[in-house]
């Protein structure tokens, strides 16, 4: 998608659709005057309340290539960044559904938006662009089109070809800068969604490593991939144990972005990369198992976040670590009751082979601490169904051993729209994962499943003082039937970028 920023008045821009944003207050006060000025031939009916994300389509008499379609996009009270992101997302969805190529947003009131939302114009421009990229996203690379019985649409675009931010005369430079940042973040988030949406037969651990290498080429940072022999030499018993039932070898990938000049901090991001999770010998139920291609969402988010940090030129060293394998049953697969030795030397009794994500993360966390000793370690994983039971599909679970870090992540969640809620890491939960035959058990029973998983991971950070675990099992992947585009959401990319920008 091309993004153009112009000082030209929005009503004069060559476009297929022109968008006018209105808050509830502005809708009552200004809508009539604005629409009359555009030559709109009808007014919205009383059902349009300008709630955040609500849209209404109107038409106007236009000459030349000016937009004849006008979308009214509600921003609710217009007091939060999320109000504008929701509006941009809805507008983009409608534009794609109509197979229209050029979308223009009237940004002339951006100073007023900035005041009421307490955001800078540059930040609002980035948010609008991110929202459009998110709403326009479709995963159709595996469709041949041979069974499409609809009328052929070769003359119509499949997606938005150009986004125009119009009426930017007073803030042209700031809006151009913000739009550029929004393009970087939005594009990286959509790449993460592409990876998560790929089925297991199209994305092995080696494919995931290759995606990281491509990200490194685009972002100009170093990527190192360890193969099975090197993983074995490192003693990564957790990753090797999960991989035992697979016909595909595991990988361990390191993405290392170093800024120009001295880095303010070193941040390690660890992402779970289970490319397909059958549950192993502890086989999952058949219903919904197809969605387990999404069990590498944490890895995809980490790859995207490192690339975006590089694209934004953040003054931080950001190290991404991705342990990857699928989890399959078979004659050689690990068995319930097995005891494995992780890279740290800690032994683990495997009570359930479907609690595999924590095993591969254990090795990656140990490696992060040993090799980099970063200022902060954050891991992201679609780790537990228990987190969905606790928080639903809209919010991620947050655990941390540092109050300040937890607060920073919570605030980043609020500003990015990717919300998290903190759960406890009390010592009492350690009792639930004690083992009679090993140092620790990989499950803790039905109760507090998401907490005992976090407590398990805590044992592999080797006393690091600023660690956080984010369980994204709920919001990482939307099942079919929702009002939004089903599949991968890229949840976590904006969250991490807001956090990293805050440290910059």
Secondary structure, 3 states (H helix, E strand, C coil): CEEEECCCCHHHCECCEEEEEECHHHHHHHHHHHHHHHCECCCCCCCCCCCCCCEEEEEECCCCCECCEEEEEECCCCCCHHHHHHHHHHHHHHHHHCCCCEEEEECCCHHHHHHHHCCCHHHHHHHHHHHHHHHHCCCCCCCCCCCCCCCCCCCCCCCCCEEEEECCHHHHHHHHHHHHHHHHHHHHHHHHHHHHHCCHHHCCHHHHHHHHHHHHHHHCCEEEEECHHHHHHHCCHHHHHHHCCCCCCCEEEEEEECCCCCCCCEEEEEEEEEEEECCCCCCCCCCCHHHHHHHHHHHHHHHHHHHHHHHHCCCCEEEEEEEEEEECCCCCCCCCCCEEECCCCCEEECCCCCCCHHHHHHHHHHHHHHHHCCCEEEEEECCCHHHHHHHCCCCEEEEECCHHHHHHHHHHHHHHCCCEEECCCCHHHHHHHCCCCCCEECCCCCCCHHHHHHHHHHCCCCCCCCEEEEECCCCCEECCCCCCCCEECCCCHHHHHHHHHHCC
